[in-house]
Amino acid sequence: MKKDFTEQGLRNATAAAKYLAWSARAAAGRHLAAASQIESVAGALRRLLLDAQDNGVTSDTAATLLARRDLDGLRVVLTARAVASDEGTADQLAAHVDCDPRWSTGQDGNALITYAVRNEALL
C-alpha cells in the first residue's frame, strides 16, 4: 500500500497513533517516520517511540526512523531515548541505535552520532 504523505495523510496517521490497537500505532509510526518532513510530526513520533504499552510500536517506529539514515530521524530517536522513563523502552531505543551494524564503523563507533556531535547538529 502506498503511503499518503499529504497534509491530510499525515493528519490521519497522527490520529491513528492514538488508537488502542498496537498494530495501528505501529503502522502509524512507520508511516510518520517515513515522511520527508518529520518536524511537523515529531511530537507524535516521540509519543510512539515512548509507547510503554507495547515495545513493538517503539521498535517499528525507531527502525523506520533510523532506516532514513539522516540526522532528522536520528534526532527524534535520541530525543526520545534521552527522556524515556520506562527502562524497557529506553533499552529498546538504545538497542536500535547501538546494535545496528549499519550504524557502526570499523572502529565500533557510531559514524552518524560522531558526525552530529562534532558538528553540534544535535545541540
C-alpha positions as CSV (number, residue, x, y, z in Angstrom):
1,M,0.0,0.0,0.0
2,K,1.4,3.4,-1.0
3,K,1.7,5.8,1.9
4,D,-0.1,9.2,1.8
5,F,2.3,11.9,2.7
6,T,-0.1,14.8,2.0
7,E,-1.0,17.0,4.9
8,Q,-4.3,15.0,5.3
9,G,-2.5,11.7,5.1
10,L,-0.1,12.8,7.9
11,R,-3.1,14.0,10.0
12,N,-4.7,10.6,9.5
13,A,-1.6,8.8,10.6
14,T,-1.2,11.1,13.6
15,A,-4.7,10.3,14.6
16,A,-4.0,6.6,14.2
17,A,-1.1,7.0,16.6
18,K,-3.7,7.3,19.4
19,Y,-5.6,4.1,18.6
20,L,-5.8,1.3,21.2
21,A,-4.6,-1.4,18.9
22,W,-0.8,-1.7,19.0
23,S,-0.7,-2.7,15.3
24,A,-2.4,0.6,14.3
25,R,0.0,2.6,16.4
26,A,3.0,0.7,14.9
27,A,1.7,1.3,11.4
28,A,1.2,5.0,12.2
29,G,4.8,5.1,13.5
30,R,6.2,3.5,10.3
31,H,4.1,5.9,8.2
32,L,5.1,9.1,10.1
33,A,8.7,8.1,10.3
34,A,9.0,7.8,6.5
35,A,7.6,11.3,5.9
36,S,10.1,13.6,4.2
37,Q,9.4,16.5,6.6
38,I,9.3,14.9,10.1
39,E,9.4,18.2,12.0
40,S,5.7,18.6,11.8
41,V,5.0,15.1,13.2
42,A,8.0,14.9,15.6
43,G,5.7,15.1,18.7
44,A,3.6,12.2,17.5
45,L,6.8,10.2,16.7
46,R,8.2,10.8,20.2
47,R,4.9,9.6,21.8
48,L,5.1,6.4,19.6
49,L,8.8,5.9,20.5
50,L,7.9,6.2,24.2
51,D,4.9,3.8,23.9
52,A,5.0,2.0,27.2
53,Q,2.1,-0.3,26.3
54,D,3.9,-2.2,23.5
55,N,7.6,-2.3,22.6
56,G,6.6,-3.3,19.0
57,V,5.4,0.3,18.5
58,T,8.7,1.6,19.8
59,S,10.7,-0.9,17.7
60,D,8.8,-0.3,14.4
61,T,9.0,3.5,14.8
62,A,12.6,3.6,15.7
63,A,13.7,1.1,13.0
64,T,11.9,3.2,10.3
65,L,13.4,6.5,11.6
66,L,16.9,5.1,11.7
67,A,16.5,3.5,8.3
68,R,16.3,7.0,6.9
69,R,20.0,7.3,7.7
70,D,19.7,11.1,8.3
71,L,20.1,13.4,11.2
72,D,16.3,14.1,11.4
73,G,15.5,10.5,12.1
74,L,18.4,10.1,14.5
75,R,17.5,13.3,16.3
76,V,13.9,12.1,17.1
77,V,15.2,8.7,18.3
78,L,17.9,10.2,20.5
79,T,15.5,12.8,21.9
80,A,13.1,10.1,22.9
81,R,15.9,8.0,24.4
82,A,17.0,10.9,26.5
83,V,13.6,11.3,28.1
84,A,12.5,7.7,28.3
85,S,11.4,6.9,31.8
86,D,10.5,3.3,31.2
87,E,13.6,1.2,31.4
88,G,12.4,-1.3,28.8
89,T,11.6,1.5,26.3
90,A,15.0,3.1,26.9
91,D,16.7,-0.2,26.4
92,Q,14.7,-0.8,23.2
93,L,15.7,2.6,21.8
94,A,19.3,2.2,22.8
95,A,19.4,-1.2,21.1
96,H,18.2,0.2,17.8
97,V,21.0,2.8,17.8
98,D,23.8,0.8,19.4
99,C,23.3,-2.7,17.9
100,D,22.5,-2.0,14.3
101,P,25.7,-2.8,12.2
102,R,24.6,-0.3,9.6
103,W,25.4,2.4,12.1
104,S,28.9,1.1,13.1
105,T,32.2,2.0,11.6
106,G,35.2,-0.4,11.6
107,Q,36.2,1.1,14.9
108,D,32.9,0.2,16.5
109,G,31.8,3.8,16.7
110,N,28.6,5.3,15.5
111,A,29.6,7.3,12.5
112,L,26.4,9.4,12.3
113,I,26.4,10.2,16.0
114,T,30.1,11.1,15.9
115,Y,29.5,13.4,12.9
116,A,26.5,15.0,14.6
117,V,28.3,15.7,17.9
118,R,31.3,17.1,16.1
119,N,29.1,19.4,14.1
120,E,26.9,20.2,17.1
121,A,23.9,19.3,14.9
122,L,22.1,17.7,17.9
123,L,22.6,20.6,20.3
